[in-house]
Amino acid sequence: MFNPTAEVAEGKVAVEWLMTRLAERLPQARKMDFIISAMGYDSTEAARLSGVSGARVRESLAYAGVELRQMAEEDPSIAEIVRELGRERAEFW
């Protein structure tokens, strides 16, 4: 059964997990660019993530995926971070 509250909660956990891991690993110069692009909306809205819909959370994760893919294509060290995050995500969930 579809539960929008649970979906948003799960999406928030996913966004928080992704942003935390990236903040730990991305080169300093790329962090803010990634966060702004990945969230797909301004920092004021990002701060209110708990108020967004499940669709908005999914959209934000999609932006994150696109931005990470582009960064990984440009920088082999970021490609390795993406691979590590993929392995960790499988363990986390």
N, C-alpha and C positions, 0 to 999 in steps of 0.2 A: 504494500500500500504506500502511495506517495505521501511523504511527510515533509512539507516545505521547511518547517522549523529544523528538522534533523538535517535536511540537505544544506541549509545555510550554515548550520553549526559545523558540519563536516567540511564544507568549503572554506570556512574561516580557519579551521585547523590546518587545512592544506595550504592556504595562503600564508598563514603564520609560519608553518614549518618551512616552506620554500624560502620565504624572505629571511628567516633566521639563518638557514644554512648558507644562503647566498651572501648575506652580510658577513658571515665568518670567512668566506673564501674568495669572493670576487676581489680583484685588484681595486684599490680605493678609487681610482679614477673612473671606474665603470659602475660602481654601486649606485650612485644617484641616477645616472642615465637609465640603468636597468629598472630601478624601482618606479621611476616616473613612467617609463614606457610600459612596463609590465602591468601596472595597476590600471592603466587606461583611463584614469581620471585624476583630477588634481589632489594634492595632499590633504586638503580639507575634507574631501569626500573619503579619501583613503582612511583618514582617522576615524571616520564613522562607519567602518566596514560592518559593524554589527547590525546596522540598519538597512543593509542592502538586501536585495532579493537573491534567491538561489541562482537565477539567471545571470545576475550581475557578477556573482562570485565565479560562475563558470566562465563568463566572458573575461574576467580578470585573469583567470588561470590560462585561458587561451592566449591572451596577450603575453603573458609570462613565457609560455612555450615558444611563441614566435620570436620574441626578443632573445631568449636564450639560444635558440637555433641560429639566429643571425650572428650573435656574438661568438658562438662556438665555431662557426665557419671562418670567422676572421682571426681567431686566436686559439691555437692548439691547447694552451693551458686552460682556457675556459671550456674547451671541449672535454678535457679530462675532469673538470669540476662537474660538468653535466653528467658524465658517465658515473662518477662517484655518487652524485645525488640520486640517480636512477637506482643504483644498488641500495642505497640507504632507504629510499622511499619504499622499496619492496620489503625491507626489514621493518620499517616503521609501521606500515599498514599490515 
